Each structure stands twice: as C-alpha cells, then as structure tokens.
Amino acid sequence: MKIAFNKKRYKAIQVVMLGMTVLGLTACGKTVDSNSEAVKNPNSLTIKEIETKAKKENEINSVGMPDSWANWGETWNEVNKKYNLKHSDTDLSSAEEISKMESEKENATADIGDVGMSFGPIAEQKKLTIPYKTSYWDEVPDWAKDDNGDWVVAYQGTIAFMTNKELVKNPPKTWDDLLKGNYKVTVGDVQRGTQNQMAVLAAAIAHGGNEKNIQPGIDFFKKLAKQGRLGLTDAKPANIEKGEVEVALVWDFNALGYAEAINRKQFEISIPTDGSVVSGYSTIINKYAKHPYAAMATREYILSDEGQINLAKGYARPIRDVKLPKDVAEKMIPKEQYKNAKPVRDFKAWEETAKTLPQIWQEEVLVNVK
C-alpha cells in the first residue's frame, strides 16, 4: 500500500496560532442548537439509538482525516457501509482544525476532526467539543483520554529512527549513536512542525529531560549542528527516494509508510533504545456539528477492533490492545522496542514549552548550523 505524504499535516501548527481568530471561514447551511440533545446528553443514548440517528443524518464531514493518512480511506469506506454515511474531508493541520471550528460555530462544515494529542485539551478549553466516551472507553489508557470524553486518542505515534541502509553502514540504535556517526540527521523544521518538535522532546527524554525541561534535547541537537550534521528539511518521501535523507527522525507510522512506499528492505526503522516520546492523534467531535450522531458513531467505529486494525494497516499503533491479523502485525515495529518510550503526560507544561521552543531553537541550535 502506498502512503502519500501530506505536506499540510506538517505545516505551521505553533500553539500561538490557537489564540488567533480566523476570519472568512463561515459557510451557509442549517445551524445547530448548541443546547441540543447531542450536546447536553451525548452518553444518554444506547449505541443502537446513536447508530439509528446517524443513519438518518446520512452524512459525515471530517477535517484532517484524509484517505492517505493512517489508512483513513478504508475506515471511511467501512463507516459508509455500516452507517450509510456520505463522507468528505478537508485536510488541515491541528491548529487550523480548531480555528475552523471556533470561527464557524453554528455555520459548521466539520463534524469530527483528528488533531495532535496536545490539541485535544485546547479544543476542550475552548468549549468546542461534544464529550462522547464510546463503549470502548475503559480500554483506552488514562493518559490517552480526558475525563469526560471531549477528546480521545485513536492511535499512537512514537519518534523513530529511519535509516537508509544504502547510505549508512551501521544504523543507529541510540541517540548517542547518532552523535558518533558521519551521516546527516534530518529533523526538519522544529520551529513549525509537531513531529519535528516531538523529536526534540524525545531526545530530551533520552537524556533526562521532560515536558518541562527541553534543554537536554536542545543540547543534543546543538552538538549535531556544531558537527555540521543536522538536516533541517523535512523527510519527505520524494527526498528520501532521491537519497537525500540518510537518517530521519519521524513518527514510527510515517517511517513505516514511507519505507513501504519506496522499498521496505532498503530501510531500518527502530525506536531509540535509550528513550523516545509517545504521542497520538485524538478525535474531537465539533460542538456545532450538523451531524453529531454520525460523528459519535464514527468515533465508536474508530475505537472498535475493526477500526483499530484499519489504523494499524496504515502503520499507526492502535490505542486499544487489540489482536492484529498476522500480516498486519508482522509489518509493525516489534512491541519490545517501545520499552523506554514515554507518553506525554503533562499537557500544560508541554504547551508552554512548545511556545518557547521556536525561539530557543533559533538562538541555541540554528546559530550553530554549518
């Protein structure tokens, strides 16, 4: 299966964007009463009742959930079969998704979105969400959901090393291995992208840091920069295929997808044994959704065994502990490699750190790039 790289997913998503008001995103259409049954009592109905209402709505509009990302295409096909929902998606970054929901309000054109894990609490704080838990709620780890169901992680991503074995003789296994190599390490634009910023946090965790203390990660990349070995362009499949990327720091599901699309045997993909960071992507249901029950039914399906397996087919690790088909499991990174990968737990601390990271990166790392 060829996984298409989607540039929009890695465009600017600095947290500061979330404080801005986006104008001109209104759309005509039926408005939704924010005090409707779906908003007031989202967990009062049985699954069967939700599904019946979803089928009557006959439509689901998503943002940031394109067919080529994490195998969403197959999920939407199954959702259509199960609930008879006509689907459309607008591919946006996490910040853009929230800004869109906030600006459109009753003129909503989005029912459900897929946002980076740190953005779920922000959508909740802005009172933009319907808190629906689904029947699988108790099987989702506490770190991957909020108390009421305003957001819930559907799949996980862990920062991994993607090494082109045709260019690098000894693929690195640890962050310290990276410092000893003679190849370039591609991290991308840390001033703008979530994946890129998470790579800095992963390096910090491996060297004793955390969400509040990113400095060990900054120090690590400063050393790479002084060695003249820091790559600042994003690890896009086109660049990888041309041999311009020797070692890349990317989400594990992106690494697997890119490698599979090019030549799986050409790449070694591993989770650094001395530490990495686990984050995820959360579904948020728009408080002003025109099709709230379709959104609830969709979240129900996404967290089902079938929905979780569909995500795994796109190389995204399911949030629930589901048994994967043998052919799907064999393509994933072995579970034991995730032993020292830690999930983001202090969202507020990371939100504050992310605000300052672009300037720190400029002042301490980019000034040393050769």
C-alpha positions, 0 to 999 in steps of 0.5 A: 500500500502506498502512503502519500505524504501530506505536506499540510499535516506538517505545516505551521501548527505553533500553539500561538496560532490557537489564540488567533481568530480566523476570519472568512471561514463561515459557510451557509447551511442549517445551524445547530442548537448548541443546547441540543440533545447531542450536546447536553446528553451525548452518553444518554443514548444506547449505541443502537439509538446513536447508530439509528440517528446517524443513519438518518443524518446520512452524512459525515464531514471530517477535517484532517482525516484524509484517505492517505493518512493512517489508512483513513480511506478504508475506515471511511469506506467501512463507516459508509457501509455500516452507517450509510454515511456520505463522507468528505474531508478537508485536510488541515493541520491541528491548529487550523482544525480548531480555528475552523471550528471556533470561527464557524460555530453554528455555520459548521462544515466539520463534524469530527476532526483528528488533531495532535494529542496536545490539541485535544485539551485546547479544543476542550478549553475552548468549549468546542467539543461534544464529550462522547466516551464510546463503549470502548472507553475503559480500554483506552489508557488514562493518559490517552483520554480526558475525563469526560470524553471531549477528546480521545486518542485513536492511535499512537505515534512514537519518534523513530529512527529511519535509516537508509541502509544504502547510505549508512553502514551501521544504523543507529540504535541510540541517540548517542549513536547518532552523535558518533556517526558521519551521516546527516540527521534530518529533523526538519523544521522544529520551529513549525512542525509537531513531529519535528518538535516531538523529536526534540522532546524525545531526545530530551527524554533520552537524556533526562529531560521532560515536558518541562525541561527541553534543554537536554534535547536542545543540547543534543541537537546543538552538538549535531549542528556544531558537527555540521550534521543536522538536516533541517528539511523535512523527510519527505518521501520524494527526498528520501527516494532521491537519497537525500535523507540518510537518517530521519527522525519521524513518527514510527507510522510515517517511517513505516509508510514511507519505507513501504512506499519506496522499498521496505528492505532498503530501510531500518526503522527502530525506536531509540533504545535509550528513550523516545516520546509517545504521542497520538492523534485524538478525535474531537467531535465539533460542538456545532456539528450538523451531524453529531450522531454520525460523528459519535458513531464514527468515533465508536467505529474508530475505537472498535477492533475493526477500526483499530486494525484499519489504523494499524494497516496504515502503520499507526499503533492502535490505542486499544490492545487489540489482536492484529491479523498476522500480516498486519502485525508482522509489518509493525515495529516489534512491541519490545522496542517501545520499552523506554518510550514515554507518553506525554503526560503533562499537557500544560507544561508541554504547551508552554514549552512548545511556545518557547521552543521556536525561539530557543531553537533559533538562538541555541541550535540554528546559530550553530548550523554549518 
